[in-house]
Amino acid sequence: MKYIEEFRNGELAKAIVEKIKKTVDPNRHYQFMEFCGGHTHAIYRYGIPDLLPENVELVHGPGCPVCVLPIAKVDQAIALAQLPNVIFCSYGDMLRVPGSHKNSLLKAKANGADVRMVYSVDDAIELAKNNPNKEVIFFGIGFETTTPPTVVAIKQAKAMNLKNFSVFCNHVLTPPALAAILTLQTKSSLNGFIGPAHVSIIIGSEAYKKVCQQYHKPMVIAGFEPLDVLHTLLMLIQQVNENRCDVENQYTRAVTKEGNVISQQLMYDVLELRETFEWRGLGWIPNSALSIKKEYERFDAEKKFEIPMIESEEHQGCECGAILCGLKKPCDCKLFEKVCNPENPVGACMVSAEGACAAYYAYGRHKK
């Protein structure tokens, strides 16, 4: 199997769409949230909303690791980057995310800070090896997908006895975010979730079972191709019609029930739960993020440097927070397309390659 053409077959897509139309209850409104920003882009790239019956609605979730980071953390990253004798390393999208007063890591770099874009945390390790007189700080962000590489780098740094490498750890967890969304959405008509794919490869489908049963909301973990998404929607509609709240796995070619046990063990070895952590749009969520254990604290930028407590300011008029919760859509934001666009992003949802606003803009949804 070639794994591309088969999942973009137009005739098969038509057949699934027809089955969806026959399965939906015409007297019912279905509302499903795609948690992952990768799914948001797939949905709009392939025009899936235009294929669905009018009573099937898709809303965006917080599944963009760049987007969910609060402005306070961006401001703290900028403060770290501006420390003397520091090389600050970050993934590309984070460089453009606006902090308070429209500041960013990219602007800090323009003002003289040594900020480097890296493609992996391994690049940061190499910089630390090659620059022993500099402090190299890696901006660790993302869901469970990007956490294992950060953990491996910390273990490597310890084995190599690197004294000039540390991580500003902001890795977050998916299941607590789902619970927080459902708490906010208690009065909404949200019927279920298109489950994240990459995260699920790490944590497995079983990790969502408790949350889905507690709030009686079904989830189907989906691949990123158009047939994956359409098949997932059919499975969700069938669950809603049958009043079920199971966690089902459509993406069986990559996701298992137990997930990647080796990666999970690596995470538990080096990291531990934070009591609480702030998410953009969702506020403070208990046990929703990870910090570095005491055994590895010499690689913890929060312990190694004095990070200021900054009173950050949200951007006036920006609706990123509400969009990440599924309470609003990009077109509901007064800044969208007019002031905020990919060339001049005001909010993180327009910066990130997985942001909902970027997806709407890139695939022309703003013209509807």
C-alpha positions, 0 to 999 in steps of 0.5 A: 500500500502506498498510503497516499493515493488510497486515502485521497481517492475521490470515488471512495470519498463520495461513497463515505459522504453518501453514507454520512448523509444517510446516517445523520439524523436530520432532526439533530445537530452534530458538533465535533471538535478536532483537537489537533491543528494538523487535522484543522489544516487537513479539513480545510485543505481538502474542503471537507466542511463543504462535503458534509450535511448542513447539520454536521459542524466542525469546531477547532480545539487547542491542538497547536502547541505554539498557540496554547502557550500563554503570553507570559511564557513567551515574555519569559522566553524573551527575557531568557534570550536577552540574558548575557552570554546566552544562546537561546534555541527554539523551533521556528514558529515560536520565534514569531509568536507575539508576546506583550507589546508585540515583542517576540523572540525574532524581535529580540534577535533583531535587537542583539539577542543570540536566538537560533532556530533549530529543527530538533533539540539535537541541534541545541545539544550540538551548539552546547558542545561547540560553544562551551563558553556560552549557556545554551537554553532550549525552549521545550514546548509541545504536547506528548509528541515532542516531549520524548526528544526533549527528555532524550536530550536531557539524558544525553546532556547528563551522560556527556556532562554538559554544564552549559545546556538547559531546557525551559520546559513547557511541555503540556498534556492532552487529556487534562486539556480535554477535560478543561474544554468540556468543563468550559463547553458544558452549555454547548452542543459539542458531541465528540472529538476527532482525536489527535494522531501524533499525540496518540502514537505516544500515549495510546488510545486508552489514555482518553478513556477516563475523560470521555466516559466522565463527560460522556463524549465519544472520541475517534482518533483520526489520521490526516488524510481526507478519507481518514477524516471522513471515516472518523466523522462517520464513526462519531455520528454512529456513536452519537446516534447510538448514545455511546461514548467510546474511544475508537481508533480509526488510525490503526496503521499508526496508533495502538491502545497502549501507545509507545511504552518506551517513550512514556517511560523516558518521560516518567524518568526525567519529568514529573507533573506540575501542580498547575499550568496556564494555557492560553484560552483555558486558564490554569489547569491542574496536572496539565504540564510537566517539569524537570525532576530534581535529579536533572535540575541542573538542566532546568532553566527555571532553576538555573536562571532567575526568570522574572515574573512578568505581568503580561498583556493580552492583545486587545481584540485578539480572539485566540483564546476563545478560538482555541476553546472552540467557542469562536471561529477565526472569522468571528475575530475583528482582527482576522484578515484585516489587521492580523494576517500571516505577514503581520500576525497579532495572535499565535493562531495566525503564526503557527503552521497548525493554527486555526486562523492560519488554516482559515486564511491559507485555504480561503475560508475567510472568503466564505 
